[in-house]
């Protein structure tokens, strides 16, 4: 039985998040967060340009991982252990020390589940 993840009521800042130049940081710093109005971002993290898009996509990556995990479990009958671990880390308060770690782990998990799903579909065609 899958644990139900209510992404709407999680403790993190709800998505979508936006990456914008940080007006108070270095020239290469980006501010990540939810845009509350035209001029204000509810800041989640500050990072470099190379991490900005990934961190800003973290809420969508989490939602996609939950959906892929559910599909994988339903179609294979196997638990998605690594996906469950990544989801638990993402939704538990203080489980991870930075938004970048969340984005990186979610990206790796989504990629692994995607390739596994492709492999399973090809196996079913044979």
C-alpha positions as CSV (number, residue, x, y, z in Angstrom):
1,X,0.0,0.0,0.0
2,X,1.4,3.4,-1.0
3,X,1.7,6.2,1.5
4,X,-0.6,9.0,0.4
5,X,1.4,12.2,-0.2
6,X,-0.7,15.3,0.1
7,X,1.5,17.8,-1.8
8,X,-1.0,20.6,-1.3
9,X,-0.6,20.5,2.5
10,X,3.1,19.9,2.8
11,X,5.3,22.2,4.9
12,X,7.4,23.5,2.0
13,X,6.7,26.7,0.1
14,X,4.1,25.7,-2.5
15,X,5.2,25.8,-6.2
16,X,5.6,26.8,-8.8
17,X,8.9,28.4,-7.8
18,X,10.6,31.1,-9.9
19,X,14.3,31.8,-10.3
20,X,15.2,35.5,-10.5
21,X,18.4,37.5,-10.2
22,X,19.0,38.3,-6.5
23,X,19.0,42.1,-6.1
24,X,20.8,41.8,-2.8
25,X,23.4,39.2,-3.7
26,X,26.4,38.9,-5.9
27,X,26.0,39.5,-9.6
28,X,25.8,35.7,-10.2
29,X,23.3,34.9,-7.4
30,X,19.8,33.9,-8.0
31,X,16.8,34.0,-5.6
32,X,14.5,31.0,-5.7
33,X,10.9,31.2,-4.4
34,X,7.2,31.7,-5.0
35,X,6.3,34.9,-6.6
36,X,3.8,36.6,-4.3
37,X,3.3,39.7,-6.4
38,X,5.0,41.6,-9.2
39,X,7.9,42.8,-7.1
40,X,8.2,40.2,-4.3
41,X,9.5,36.6,-4.1
42,X,8.9,34.5,-1.0
43,X,12.5,33.4,-0.9
44,X,13.3,29.6,-0.6
45,X,16.9,29.6,-1.5
46,X,19.8,31.7,-3.0
47,X,22.1,29.9,-5.4
48,X,24.3,30.2,-8.5
49,X,22.9,30.4,-12.0
50,X,23.9,26.8,-12.8
51,X,21.6,25.5,-10.0
52,X,18.7,28.0,-10.3
53,X,16.5,26.2,-12.8
54,X,16.9,22.8,-11.0
55,X,16.0,24.2,-7.6
56,X,13.1,26.2,-9.0
57,X,11.7,23.0,-10.5
58,X,11.9,21.1,-7.2
59,X,8.1,21.2,-6.4
60,X,7.2,20.0,-9.9
61,X,9.9,17.3,-9.7
62,X,8.5,16.1,-6.4
63,X,5.0,15.9,-7.9
64,X,6.3,14.1,-10.9
65,X,8.2,11.6,-8.8
66,X,5.1,10.8,-6.7
67,X,3.1,10.2,-9.9
68,X,5.8,8.0,-11.5
69,X,6.3,6.1,-8.3
70,X,2.6,5.3,-8.1
71,X,2.5,4.3,-11.8
72,X,5.6,2.1,-11.4
73,X,4.2,0.3,-8.3
74,X,0.8,-0.2,-9.9
75,X,2.2,-1.6,-13.1
76,X,5.1,-3.7,-11.7
77,X,3.7,-4.7,-8.3
78,X,7.2,-3.8,-6.9
79,X,7.9,-1.1,-4.4
80,X,9.9,1.9,-5.7
81,X,12.2,1.9,-2.7
82,X,14.6,4.6,-3.9
83,X,11.7,6.8,-4.9
84,X,9.9,6.3,-1.6
85,X,13.2,7.3,0.2
86,X,13.6,10.4,-1.9
87,X,10.0,11.4,-1.4
88,X,10.2,10.9,2.4
89,X,13.3,13.1,2.5
90,X,11.6,15.8,0.5
91,X,8.4,16.0,2.6
92,X,9.8,15.6,6.1
93,X,10.8,18.8,7.8
94,X,14.6,19.2,8.4
95,X,15.3,16.0,6.5
96,X,17.6,17.7,4.0
97,X,19.9,20.7,4.6
98,X,19.3,22.5,1.3
99,X,16.9,23.0,-1.6
100,X,19.7,22.0,-4.0
101,X,19.9,18.6,-2.4
102,X,16.2,18.1,-2.9
103,X,16.4,19.1,-6.5
104,X,19.4,16.9,-7.2
105,X,18.0,13.8,-5.6
106,X,14.6,14.2,-7.2
107,X,16.1,14.7,-10.6
108,X,18.1,11.5,-10.2
109,X,15.1,9.6,-9.0
110,X,12.8,10.8,-11.8
111,X,15.4,9.9,-14.4
112,X,15.9,6.4,-12.9
113,X,12.1,5.7,-12.8
114,X,11.6,7.0,-16.3
115,X,14.3,4.7,-17.7
116,X,13.0,1.8,-15.8
117,X,9.5,2.4,-17.1
118,X,10.8,2.6,-20.7
119,X,12.7,-0.7,-20.2
120,X,9.5,-2.4,-18.8
121,X,7.5,-1.2,-21.7
122,X,10.0,-2.6,-24.2
123,X,10.1,-5.9,-22.3
124,X,6.3,-6.1,-22.5
125,X,6.5,-5.7,-26.4
126,X,8.9,-8.6,-26.7
